[in-house]
Amino acid sequence: MFSKIRDAWGRFEQRHEGRAQFIMFFILSNGVTALQLFLMPVFRGIFNGTSLVDTNFQVFPVGTGADGVSPFYIFDYAAGALPEGGGGLAYFLAVQITLLIAQVINFFAQRNVTFKSNTSMGKAAFWYVIAYILITFAAGALQGFYKAPIYELFMDTWNMGATGGTIADVITMIINSALSFWIFFPIFKVIFKRVPESEELAVSDANETELAD
C-alpha cells in the first residue's frame, strides 16, 4: 500500500512539480507549527518562574503607538506578567527560542524533502538566516498590535487565567506561523534550487580538476 502511494506521489511530482512542492511544504510547515504549539507553553513555563519576567525588553522604537503618545517598539515586551505587562524578557526568549528551533528543523526538512535541493547548503543557509531575521522583525512589529488584546481577552475579559494564557500562546504562534508560511515559500523556491544531475556532475568534476591542479 505504501509503495503504491509513493509511486503515485512520484508520478504526480513529475507531472506537477510546483504543486507537489507546495503540498509538501504545507504538510511540513504544519508539522513545524504543531511543534511550536507544544514548545511555546513549555518555554513560557520555564521562563515565567524567573526574574526575566520583570526584566523590561522594549527595543527599536519606530514612531508612536495607537494613543499617539507612547512609543511603538518593534520588540515590545514590557516588564511584568501578561496581560498587565508584556511578559518581559521571559516572553521574548520563549518566542524566539521556539521559533529558532522550529526554523532550524524547517530548513533541513524543506531543503531535503520538499525541494530536494542539491546546490550549496552554505549559500542557502546564509539567505535563510537573512530571511529569518527580516521575518522576525516583521512578526515582532505585528505583535505590537495583537498580542496584548489577545491575552487580555482570554485571561481577563473571559476570566480564563492560566488556561487563557496558554490559548493565547497558541493563537500568537499560529499567527507567527501563518506569516512565515506565506513569506518563506517563494523564498525557498529561490534558495533551494535543484540543478539537473548532468550539471551537478560537471560542477563536481570541475572542482576535482581544480583541486588536482
Backbone as JSON, one array per atom type, in Angstrom:
{
  "sequence": "MFSKIRDAWGRFEQRHEGRAQFIMFFILSNGVTALQLFLMPVFRGIFNGTSLVDTNFQVFPVGTGADGVSPFYIFDYAAGALPEGGGGLAYFLAVQITLLIAQVINFFAQRNVTFKSNTSMGKAAFWYVIAYILITFAAGALQGFYKAPIYELFMDTWNMGATGGTIADVITMIINSALSFWIFFPIFKVIFKRVPESEELAVSDANETELAD",
  "N": [[0.82, -1.21, 0.0], [1.86, 1.27, 0.89], [3.93, 1.52, -0.93], [2.53, 1.85, -3.28], [1.29, 4.3, -2.84], [3.59, 5.87, -2.66], [4.62, 5.57, -5.26], [2.54, 6.68, -6.76], [2.63, 9.29, -5.81], [5.16, 9.98, -6.72], [4.74, 9.99, -9.5], [2.88, 12.06, -9.69], [4.46, 14.14, -8.78], [6.35, 14.35, -10.81], [4.78, 15.23, -12.92], [3.56, 17.54, -11.94], [5.39, 19.51, -10.64], [5.6, 22.0, -9.22], [3.14, 22.16, -7.81], [3.32, 19.86, -6.26], [5.5, 20.5, -4.66], [4.42, 22.63, -3.21], [2.36, 21.34, -1.78], [3.82, 19.51, -0.2], [5.38, 21.33, 1.18], [3.37, 22.6, 2.62], [2.44, 20.5, 4.26], [4.76, 19.86, 5.8], [5.21, 22.35, 6.98], [2.98, 22.61, 8.61], [3.51, 20.55, 10.38], [5.78, 21.58, 11.64], [4.62, 23.82, 12.77], [2.91, 22.59, 14.64], [4.84, 21.6, 16.36], [5.84, 24.02, 17.36], [3.58, 24.92, 18.75], [3.59, 23.18, 20.82], [6.08, 23.67, 22.05], [6.13, 26.41, 22.76], [4.38, 26.99, 25.11], [5.83, 25.43, 26.91], [8.42, 26.61, 27.1], [7.6, 29.12, 27.97], [6.57, 28.45, 30.45], [8.92, 27.67, 31.71], [10.51, 30.05, 31.73], [8.81, 31.84, 32.99], [9.01, 31.4, 35.65], [11.15, 32.83, 36.51], [13.23, 35.76, 37.18], [13.27, 37.08, 34.83], [10.85, 37.76, 33.81], [10.26, 40.18, 34.92], [12.07, 41.77, 33.74], [12.57, 44.39, 31.68], [12.07, 44.57, 28.14], [12.16, 46.38, 25.63], [12.72, 47.42, 22.54], [14.08, 49.1, 19.63], [12.43, 51.54, 18.82], [9.82, 52.85, 16.8], [8.27, 55.44, 15.74], [5.04, 56.37, 17.11], [2.6, 54.84, 19.32], [-0.86, 53.6, 19.19], [-2.14, 55.44, 20.77], [-0.94, 57.78, 20.15], [1.0, 58.94, 21.67], [2.71, 57.33, 23.43], [5.74, 55.49, 22.72], [6.15, 53.27, 19.9], [7.33, 50.06, 19.8], [9.35, 47.77, 17.94], [10.07, 45.35, 19.06], [8.28, 44.74, 21.67], [8.2, 44.17, 24.8], [7.24, 44.73, 27.62], [8.12, 44.96, 31.12], [6.79, 42.66, 33.52], [4.12, 40.34, 34.18], [1.93, 38.94, 31.69], [-1.6, 39.67, 31.37], [-1.19, 42.3, 32.14], [1.43, 43.35, 32.02], [4.05, 43.07, 29.53], [5.19, 40.63, 29.44], [7.9, 40.71, 29.54], [11.47, 40.08, 29.27], [11.38, 37.36, 29.49], [9.17, 36.43, 28.0], [9.92, 37.22, 25.44], [12.24, 35.63, 25.01], [11.1, 33.08, 25.17], [9.45, 33.04, 22.9], [11.35, 33.5, 20.81], [13.25, 31.41, 21.07], [11.62, 29.22, 20.65], [10.84, 29.71, 17.97], [13.35, 29.65, 16.73], [14.26, 26.97, 17.07], [12.24, 25.65, 15.65], [12.58, 26.73, 13.07], [15.15, 25.91, 12.33], [14.79, 23.15, 12.1], [12.87, 23.23, 10.11], [14.33, 24.28, 7.96], [16.13, 22.19, 7.14], [14.29, 20.13, 6.62], [12.61, 21.19, 4.6], [14.5, 21.76, 2.63], [15.63, 19.25, 2.01], [13.49, 17.45, 1.67], [11.11, 18.68, 0.56], [12.04, 20.39, -1.59], [14.26, 19.07, -2.47], [16.9, 19.97, -2.79], [20.08, 20.38, -4.35], [22.06, 22.19, -4.41], [24.46, 24.62, -3.13], [24.6, 24.31, 0.34], [25.57, 26.09, 2.19], [25.24, 28.68, 1.01], [22.48, 28.71, 0.78], [21.76, 28.54, 3.48], [22.76, 30.96, 4.39], [21.11, 32.91, 3.09], [18.71, 32.08, 4.1], [18.95, 32.67, 6.81], [19.06, 35.46, 6.65], [16.48, 35.97, 5.67], [15.03, 34.93, 7.81], [15.7, 36.69, 9.89], [14.58, 39.11, 8.93], [11.87, 38.39, 8.83], [11.46, 37.9, 11.51], [11.67, 40.47, 12.59], [9.47, 41.65, 11.32], [7.36, 40.09, 12.32], [7.62, 40.67, 15.01], [6.96, 43.4, 15.05], [4.26, 43.26, 14.24], [3.17, 41.92, 16.41], [2.92, 43.91, 18.25], [0.46, 44.95, 17.77], [-1.49, 42.93, 18.12], [-0.87, 41.19, 20.27], [-1.21, 41.99, 23.1], [-4.09, 42.57, 23.23], [-5.13, 39.99, 22.68], [-4.21, 38.36, 24.81], [-5.35, 39.75, 26.94], [-8.05, 39.42, 26.38], [-8.5, 36.6, 26.68], [-7.43, 36.04, 29.22], [-8.33, 37.99, 31.07], [-10.83, 39.34, 30.28], [-12.44, 37.12, 29.58], [-11.89, 35.74, 31.79], [-10.15, 33.45, 32.12], [-7.7, 32.93, 33.12], [-4.66, 31.16, 33.7], [-5.13, 29.14, 31.84], [-6.3, 30.57, 29.77], [-4.06, 32.06, 29.09], [-2.43, 30.1, 27.96], [-3.98, 29.39, 25.74], [-3.86, 31.82, 24.39], [-1.13, 31.82, 23.84], [-1.03, 29.79, 21.92], [-2.56, 30.92, 19.85], [-1.02, 33.18, 19.17], [1.28, 31.92, 18.23], [0.26, 30.58, 16.02], [-0.42, 32.74, 14.38], [2.16, 33.8, 13.93], [3.26, 31.61, 12.58], [1.65, 31.49, 10.3], [2.37, 33.86, 9.04], [5.09, 33.31, 8.48], [4.75, 31.12, 6.79], [3.58, 32.07, 4.32], [5.51, 33.83, 3.48], [7.93, 32.43, 3.4], [7.71, 30.37, 1.44], [7.95, 31.37, -1.35], [10.56, 32.33, -1.06], [12.02, 30.02, -0.49], [11.74, 28.74, -2.93], [13.56, 30.09, -4.4], [16.07, 29.91, -3.06], [16.45, 27.2, -2.62], [17.42, 25.59, -4.87], [17.39, 23.09, -7.47], [19.61, 21.58, -9.45], [19.98, 19.99, -12.68], [21.15, 16.58, -12.85], [23.27, 16.19, -14.62], [24.48, 18.71, -14.79], [25.23, 18.99, -12.15], [27.14, 16.98, -11.89], [29.02, 17.93, -13.67], [29.89, 20.27, -12.42], [30.98, 19.14, -10.13], [33.07, 17.6, -11.23], [34.63, 19.66, -12.28], [35.44, 20.97, -9.98], [36.99, 18.94, -8.81], [39.04, 18.77, -10.68], [40.25, 21.27, -10.41], [41.24, 21.02, -7.84], [43.08, 19.0, -8.23], [44.94, 20.23, -9.88]],
  "CA": [[0.0, 0.0, 0.0], [2.72, 2.44, 0.97], [4.69, 1.63, -2.18], [1.62, 2.39, -4.3], [1.16, 5.73, -2.55], [4.85, 6.51, -3.01], [4.72, 5.6, -6.72], [1.55, 7.65, -7.25], [3.16, 10.61, -5.49], [6.28, 10.22, -7.63], [4.2, 10.36, -10.81], [2.29, 13.4, -9.56], [5.58, 15.06, -8.62], [6.97, 14.54, -12.12], [3.86, 15.99, -13.79], [3.19, 18.83, -11.34], [6.45, 19.75, -9.65], [5.28, 23.14, -8.38], [2.05, 21.8, -6.91], [3.84, 18.87, -5.32], [6.34, 21.23, -3.7], [3.56, 23.4, -2.31], [1.66, 20.41, -0.9], [4.77, 19.01, 0.78], [5.71, 22.48, 2.02], [2.22, 22.8, 3.51], [2.43, 19.41, 5.25], [5.88, 20.02, 6.72], [5.02, 23.59, 7.73], [2.01, 22.33, 9.66], [4.21, 19.75, 11.39], [6.63, 22.5, 12.39], [3.71, 24.64, 13.57], [2.49, 21.77, 15.78], [5.98, 21.6, 17.28], [5.87, 25.33, 18.02], [2.47, 24.98, 19.68], [4.0, 22.41, 22.0], [7.25, 24.25, 22.69], [5.9, 27.75, 23.29], [3.97, 26.96, 26.53], [6.89, 24.82, 27.71], [9.43, 27.64, 27.38], [6.99, 30.17, 28.79], [6.51, 27.93, 31.81], [10.28, 27.68, 32.26], [10.98, 31.42, 31.97], [7.9, 32.58, 33.86], [9.42, 31.22, 37.04], [12.41, 33.54, 36.73], [13.14, 37.21, 37.27], [13.25, 37.64, 33.47], [9.51, 38.31, 33.58], [10.29, 41.56, 35.37], [13.15, 42.47, 33.02], [11.99, 45.09, 30.53], [12.74, 44.4, 26.85], [11.49, 47.2, 24.63], [13.81, 47.91, 21.7], [13.8, 49.57, 18.27], [11.22, 52.36, 18.72], [9.51, 53.39, 15.47], [7.07, 56.27, 15.82], [4.24, 56.29, 18.32], [1.55, 53.84, 19.33], [-2.21, 54.0, 18.79], [-2.56, 56.61, 21.54], [-0.26, 58.94, 19.61], [1.94, 59.49, 22.65], [3.71, 56.33, 23.82], [6.5, 54.97, 21.57], [5.84, 51.94, 19.39], [8.56, 49.28, 19.68], [9.27, 46.56, 17.13], [10.02, 44.28, 20.06], [7.66, 45.42, 22.81], [7.98, 43.22, 25.89], [7.38, 45.47, 28.86], [8.27, 44.13, 32.31], [5.54, 42.27, 34.17], [3.4, 39.22, 33.58], [0.78, 39.25, 30.85], [-1.75, 40.71, 30.34], [-0.91, 43.66, 32.63], [2.7, 43.72, 31.41], [4.27, 42.5, 28.2], [5.89, 39.35, 29.55], [9.32, 40.96, 29.75], [12.48, 39.31, 28.52], [10.98, 35.96, 29.54], [8.29, 36.15, 26.87], [10.72, 37.37, 24.22], [13.09, 34.45, 24.86], [10.24, 31.92, 24.9], [9.05, 33.13, 21.5], [12.47, 33.39, 19.88], [13.83, 30.06, 21.15], [10.66, 28.34, 19.96], [10.95, 29.95, 16.52], [14.68, 29.23, 16.26], [14.26, 25.51, 16.97], [11.34, 25.27, 14.57], [13.1, 27.11, 11.76], [16.3, 25.05, 12.01], [14.2, 21.9, 11.62], [12.19, 23.55, 8.85], [15.34, 24.47, 6.93], [16.6, 20.91, 6.62], [13.17, 19.36, 6.1], [12.17, 21.75, 3.32], [15.58, 21.64, 1.65], [15.9, 17.87, 1.61], [12.28, 16.69, 1.36], [10.22, 19.41, -0.34], [12.67, 20.91, -2.8], [15.34, 18.15, -2.87], [17.94, 20.85, -3.31], [21.44, 19.84, -4.41], [23.0, 23.31, -4.54], [25.23, 24.92, -1.93], [23.87, 24.46, 1.59], [26.07, 27.29, 2.84], [24.57, 29.85, 0.44], [21.06, 28.63, 1.15], [21.66, 28.85, 4.91], [23.0, 32.4, 4.54], [19.91, 33.65, 2.71], [17.66, 31.66, 5.03], [19.15, 33.46, 8.03], [18.65, 36.83, 6.33], [15.01, 35.97, 5.61], [14.54, 34.68, 9.17], [15.86, 37.93, 10.65], [13.59, 40.07, 8.44], [10.55, 37.93, 9.26], [11.41, 38.09, 12.97], [11.36, 41.88, 12.84], [8.1, 41.9, 10.87], [6.46, 39.44, 13.27], [7.71, 41.44, 16.25], [6.18, 44.63, 14.88], [2.84, 42.92, 14.21], [2.74, 41.55, 17.76], [2.57, 45.12, 18.97], [-0.95, 45.25, 17.54], [-2.45, 41.9, 18.51], [-0.5, 40.36, 21.43], [-1.87, 42.42, 24.34], [-5.54, 42.33, 23.2], [-5.44, 38.55, 22.73], [-4.01, 37.86, 26.18], [-6.33, 40.4, 27.8], [-9.35, 38.81, 26.1], [-8.62, 35.25, 27.25], [-7.05, 35.94, 30.63], [-9.09, 38.91, 31.92], [-12.22, 39.52, 29.85], [-13.13, 35.83, 29.72], [-11.52, 35.23, 33.11], [-9.67, 32.08, 31.97], [-6.45, 32.8, 33.85], [-3.52, 30.49, 33.08], [-5.62, 28.43, 30.66], [-6.43, 31.58, 28.73], [-2.71, 32.4, 28.66], [-1.97, 29.03, 27.07], [-4.72, 29.55, 24.48], [-3.28, 32.99, 23.72], [0.16, 31.35, 23.31], [-1.31, 29.02, 20.7], [-3.02, 31.84, 18.8], [0.1, 34.01, 18.7], [2.17, 31.06, 17.44], [-0.4, 30.33, 14.73], [-0.25, 33.96, 13.58], [3.57, 33.82, 13.51], [3.47, 30.53, 11.6], [0.99, 31.88, 9.05], [3.23, 34.86, 8.41], [6.27, 32.62, 7.95], [4.33, 30.23, 5.71], [3.38, 32.76, 3.05], [6.73, 34.53, 3.06], [9.05, 31.53, 3.16], [7.6, 29.51, 0.26], [8.66, 31.93, -2.52], [12.0, 32.43, -0.76], [12.58, 28.67, -0.65], [11.79, 28.44, -4.37], [14.75, 30.74, -4.94], [17.33, 29.49, -2.44], [16.58, 25.75, -2.64], [17.42, 25.18, -6.27], [17.84, 21.74, -7.81], [20.15, 21.57, -10.8], [19.98, 18.66, -13.28], [22.29, 15.75, -12.43], [24.4, 16.39, -15.53], [25.15, 19.95, -14.38], [25.83, 18.74, -10.85], [28.35, 16.19, -12.13], [30.01, 18.79, -14.34], [30.45, 21.14, -11.38], [31.79, 18.3, -9.26], [34.29, 17.26, -11.98], [35.44, 20.86, -12.41], [36.05, 21.19, -8.67], [38.04, 17.93, -8.62], [40.15, 19.12, -11.58], [40.94, 22.39, -9.8], [41.98, 20.52, -6.67], [44.22, 18.21, -8.71], [45.95, 21.18, -10.39]],
  "C": [[0.86, 1.26, 0.0], [3.52, 2.63, -0.31], [3.82, 2.19, -3.29], [1.44, 3.9, -4.1], [2.41, 6.47, -2.97], [4.99, 6.63, -4.52], [3.76, 6.63, -7.32], [2.04, 9.08, -6.99], [4.31, 10.97, -6.42], [5.8, 10.64, -9.0], [3.6, 11.76, -10.78], [3.39, 14.45, -9.49], [6.24, 15.36, -9.96], [6.1, 15.42, -13.02], [3.59, 17.39, -13.27], [4.18, 19.18, -10.24], [6.1, 20.88, -8.69], [4.2, 22.83, -7.37], [2.53, 20.82, -5.84], [4.69, 19.54, -4.24], [5.47, 21.99, -2.7], [2.85, 22.5, -1.32], [2.6, 19.91, 0.19], [5.2, 20.13, 1.72], [4.61, 22.72, 3.05], [2.21, 21.75, 4.63], [3.54, 19.6, 6.28], [5.73, 21.28, 7.57], [4.03, 23.38, 8.87], [2.61, 21.46, 10.76], [5.09, 20.63, 12.27], [5.78, 23.41, 13.28], [3.23, 23.88, 14.81], [3.6, 21.7, 16.83], [6.05, 22.91, 18.04], [4.76, 25.46, 19.06], [2.76, 24.2, 20.96], [5.11, 23.12, 22.77], [6.98, 25.59, 23.37], [5.43, 27.74, 24.75], [5.04, 26.37, 27.44], [7.94, 25.87, 28.09], [8.86, 28.79, 28.21], [6.92, 29.72, 30.25], [7.86, 27.96, 32.48], [10.7, 29.1, 32.65], [10.08, 32.21, 32.91], [8.26, 32.43, 35.33], [10.7, 31.93, 37.39], [12.18, 35.04, 36.81], [13.09, 37.88, 35.9], [11.89, 38.24, 33.14], [9.5, 39.8, 33.93], [11.44, 42.36, 34.76], [12.57, 43.09, 31.75], [12.78, 44.82, 29.25], [11.9, 45.1, 25.78], [12.56, 47.88, 23.78], [13.29, 48.28, 20.31], [12.48, 50.36, 18.19], [11.05, 52.91, 17.31], [8.19, 54.15, 15.57], [6.35, 56.1, 17.15], [3.14, 55.26, 18.17], [0.2, 54.41, 18.96], [-2.69, 55.23, 19.55], [-1.89, 57.9, 21.08], [0.76, 59.56, 20.52], [3.06, 58.5, 22.95], [4.43, 55.78, 22.59], [6.05, 53.57, 21.18], [7.15, 51.2, 19.14], [8.34, 48.07, 18.78], [9.22, 45.34, 18.03], [9.55, 44.92, 21.37], [7.28, 44.41, 23.89], [8.24, 43.94, 27.21], [7.47, 44.52, 30.05], [6.91, 43.84, 32.93], [4.83, 41.17, 33.42], [2.24, 39.72, 32.73], [-0.5, 38.96, 31.64], [-1.43, 42.12, 30.82], [0.4, 44.19, 32.04], [2.82, 43.11, 30.03], [5.0, 41.18, 28.24], [7.37, 39.5, 29.76], [10.23, 40.12, 28.86], [12.12, 37.83, 28.49], [10.13, 35.58, 28.33], [9.06, 36.22, 25.56], [11.56, 36.12, 23.97], [12.26, 33.21, 24.54], [9.83, 31.89, 23.43], [10.21, 32.85, 20.57], [13.14, 32.03, 19.91], [12.93, 29.07, 20.44], [10.8, 28.48, 18.45], [12.28, 29.46, 15.97], [14.73, 27.71, 16.07], [13.42, 25.05, 15.78], [11.93, 25.58, 13.2], [14.35, 26.34, 11.36], [15.8, 23.72, 11.44], [13.57, 22.12, 10.25], [13.18, 23.69, 7.7], [15.74, 23.14, 6.3], [15.48, 20.08, 6.02], [12.74, 19.88, 4.73], [13.24, 21.59, 2.24], [15.69, 20.23, 1.11], [14.66, 17.12, 1.14], [11.43, 17.41, 0.31], [10.88, 19.76, -1.66], [13.81, 20.03, -3.31], [16.5, 18.92, -3.48], [19.31, 20.16, -3.29], [22.47, 20.94, -4.65], [23.63, 23.6, -3.17], [24.35, 25.12, -0.69], [24.29, 25.75, 2.3], [25.37, 28.55, 2.34], [23.11, 29.87, 0.83], [20.87, 29.02, 2.61], [21.84, 30.35, 5.14], [21.73, 33.2, 4.23], [18.73, 33.3, 3.6], [17.75, 32.48, 6.31], [18.72, 34.9, 7.81], [17.12, 36.94, 6.33], [14.42, 35.8, 7.0], [14.61, 35.95, 10.02], [14.8, 38.95, 10.25], [12.19, 39.69, 8.9], [10.38, 38.11, 10.76], [11.06, 39.53, 13.31], [9.92, 42.19, 12.44], [7.09, 41.32, 11.86], [6.45, 40.18, 14.6], [6.89, 42.72, 16.19], [4.69, 44.34, 14.9], [2.32, 42.55, 15.6], [2.35, 42.77, 18.59], [1.1, 45.48, 18.83], [-1.89, 44.2, 18.15], [-2.12, 41.15, 19.81], [-1.29, 40.73, 22.69], [-3.37, 42.2, 24.31], [-5.92, 40.86, 23.3], [-5.31, 38.01, 24.15], [-5.03, 38.47, 27.13], [-7.71, 39.76, 27.63], [-9.5, 37.48, 26.84], [-8.36, 35.22, 28.75], [-7.92, 36.8, 31.54], [-10.56, 38.98, 31.53], [-13.02, 38.24, 30.02], [-12.73, 35.1, 30.99], [-11.04, 33.77, 33.07], [-8.29, 31.87, 32.61], [-5.34, 32.14, 33.06], [-3.94, 29.73, 31.83], [-5.78, 29.39, 29.49], [-5.08, 32.01, 28.2], [-2.16, 31.37, 27.69], [-2.67, 29.11, 25.72], [-4.17, 30.73, 23.69], [-1.91, 32.66, 23.13], [-0.04, 30.67, 21.96], [-1.7, 29.96, 19.57], [-1.87, 32.68, 18.27], [1.08, 33.18, 17.87], [1.57, 30.76, 16.07], [-0.26, 31.55, 13.82], [1.18, 34.06, 13.06], [3.83, 32.8, 12.41], [2.84, 30.87, 10.26], [1.81, 32.91, 8.3], [4.44, 34.2, 7.75], [5.91, 31.77, 6.73], [4.27, 30.95, 4.37], [4.61, 33.5, 2.57], [7.82, 33.55, 2.65], [8.92, 30.72, 1.86], [8.26, 30.12, -0.98], [10.16, 32.08, -2.29], [12.67, 31.08, -0.96], [12.7, 28.29, -2.13], [13.06, 29.01, -4.99], [16.03, 30.12, -4.37], [17.53, 27.97, -2.46], [16.45, 25.24, -4.07], [17.84, 23.71, -6.39], [18.31, 21.76, -9.26], [20.09, 20.15, -11.35], [21.25, 17.89, -12.91], [23.5, 15.95, -13.33], [25.19, 17.63, -15.15], [25.87, 19.75, -13.06], [27.13, 17.97, -11.0], [29.44, 17.04, -12.77], [30.68, 19.71, -13.34], [31.39, 20.36, -10.49], [33.12, 17.95, -9.93], [35.21, 18.46, -12.07], [36.16, 21.14, -11.09], [37.18, 20.22, -8.42], [39.25, 18.25, -9.47], [40.97, 20.27, -10.98], [41.77, 21.95, -8.61], [43.22, 19.75, -7.13], [45.33, 19.11, -9.24], [46.66, 21.88, -9.25]]
}
